[in-house]
């Protein structure tokens, strides 16, 4: 009901009152199909993070480290909104969670690899981080197979390391203690991954 | 370049400090909240503990960076 209708509820509405039609709303319930599980606002935001990668590499190529950091921050910033969009549009799914984790891995993996290739980060710990990321993905796939559906094991500790990784990209691009942070990151990631593998593959699946 | 190198150094330093303090508040609070139920909420407790470790690494790196300037 519009505000005009509310105001003139028990009175005859004068001619000069222009009743506006109800604004068109996106009927998401009608889209409750298999396709909507994959193509929805939350996954679109997650996918948009890939568009920060090329500008990031271009800025690094031109020696514009500060702009590259802005791109890395934008990539991290968008990560905050996909979960919010999933709740707002009621489109949370196991696939969305998995896609979010995969996008984290791909975006930060590409950025870290590029920085190592560019000589801004030491390559040994970066190769270690990427290898551990690969092991983590395999363990998650095995966990999904164990549970029997497309799901994502929520690791509170690994979420912290993912946040740390995006700071590592910033430190690498700005040459702030890149060596120290890289070795610290790979060490803490190895420790957390050992814990998560035990939880995912050895401990009983939570009900 | 958006800002000068000197300004960027201080911007990064205050940003790292700010992130570490926010992170310390968040995970410090979580740590204290999950400590009594650390057996049942094992993953949450472990996550807050690792968060505090990340804070320690962040602050150590910041100190190292300023000592090397």
Interface residues (C-beta under 8 A of the other chain):
Chain A: X64 X66 X67 X70 X154 X155 X156 X157 X159 X160 X161 X163 X164 X167 X170 X171 X174 X176 X177 X180 X181 X184 X185 X188 X191 X192 X195 X199
Chain B: X1 X2 X3 X8 X12 X16 X19 X27 X43 X44 X46 X47 X48 X49 X50 X51 X53 X54 X57 X58 X60 X61 X62 X64 X65 X68
